[in-house]
Amino acid sequence: MRWGVVLKRLVRLMSDRQWVRTIRHEQSMLSLPFGLGYTIDITETLTALAAAGLTARVETFDRLRFDDGRTALLATPDPTTTVTDGDGGEGRVDDVILLPGGSEGGVLSLVRRYPDLVVVNGKRGRVWADGRQLSGTSMQREATPGWRTVFAIARAIAIHGGGSQSIADRIGIPLDVVRAAMPALGTHVFFTPIGWEAADRAALCDWALAAYPGVGGIRTCWRRDTTIDEQADQLIALGGVMSDRWAAQQSGVLVPPDRLTAFFAEHPDMQALGYEPATMNEATVSVVIPQDTTVLTGAEGCCADDFITAHVLYEDSWVAANTDAVNGLRQLLHFKSDLAHDLRWHPGSGEGREG
C-alpha cells in the first residue's frame, strides 16, 4: 500500500475520532484527572509470579491472593485511591505491596495510601510525602466524588429516562447515592411528571460515551482455540458480562466479532476452563475485574450496555474496524434514545411501524 493511501486513511481515522477527543478536552461537567478509570493488564505479572514460585489469583480489582494465603495490594494508576479504599474504613493491611509496572501513576497510588512513604522523581523534580505532592509541577486534580455513579445515571437517563428510584434499580445503586450524585449533571437533565429527561439527548449520549474515563480495575488476557461464540457462551454461563467486538455485533454493528472482553465480579479460573495466558494482541478473551461495578449491575442481559462497549472499542486500538464500530454504536445510541423518548411520551407512537 502506498504511503499516500496510508496517510489519507490515518487522516480519516483521526477525523472520525475527533469528536471523542474534543468532548474529553472540553467537558467541564466533572473533574476527571489523568489515570482515572485506567485498567492495568496483569497477565505477564501473574505469569512471572508463577514462574518464581509465587502463584497468585485475582481476588478483587486491586488485590491478589497467593497460594500461601498472603494478600498483595496492586498499586494501580488510580490517582484518587486512599488507604481506606475497599476496606470499609478499617485500615486493612496487606502482606505484600505489588507494583505491576514502573509507571509514576502506580507509585503515586502508594503515596496516597501510605502517608509515611516518600517518593522522589529526580528527573522531573517532584517530591511526594504525607500522602500528597510537596514540590514540583503536577497536572493532578481531585476527581469529582461519585463520578462513576454520575456516568451510570447519565447513561440511564439518556436512554431510559425515569424517576430516581427507577434509575437506582436499573443501575444497581442505592437511591440515596443516586440522589446525591444527580446534582453533578446540572442543567444537562431536568425533571418531568414522568421522571428525569436529558436536556439534549444526543449531547448527553455523546458525553457519557466520550468523557467516560474507563472501568478501572485489572485485566488478564487469554487464548483458546475454539470459536468466539463458544467462548462467549461459556463465560456468560459463569456470570460474565460481555463486551468488545463480539458484543458490538450482537447490537447490530457490522464489525468482525473476533475479540471478546468479559467483565466479572470475581475472576474465573481460566486455565481450568482450557485457556492459556496470551498477549493483548494474541488474546481471544480479555477478562476484566472492573473497579466501576455499575458495568456489572447496570448490564441488561449478557452484554454490557453499548456505551461501555463503545469505550472498550475506542481504547482498544485505532484500527478502522474499531473506529467504524464506535461511530456505529454512537448512531445506535442516538436512535435508541430518540425512540425510547418517543415511546415514553407517546406510548402509541410505535404501533403500526414496520420492523
Secondary structure, 3 states (H helix, E strand, C coil): CCHHHHHHHHHHHHHHHHHHHHHHHHCCCCCCCCCCCCCEECHHHHHHHHHCCCCEEEEECCEEEECCCCEEEECCCCCCCCCCCCCCCCCCCCCEEECCCCCHHHHHHHHHHCCCCCEEECCCCEEEECCEEEECCCCCCCCCCCHHHHHHHHHHHHHHCECHHHHHHHHCCCHHHHHHHHHHHHHHEEEECCEEEECCHHHHHHHHHHCCCCCCCEEEEEECCCCHHHHHHHHHHCCCEEECHHHHHHCCCCCCCCCEEEECCCCCCCCCCCCEECCCCCCCEEEEECCCCHHHHCCECCECCHHHHHHHHHHHCCCHHHHHHHHHHHHHHHHHHHHHHHHHHCCCCCCCCCC
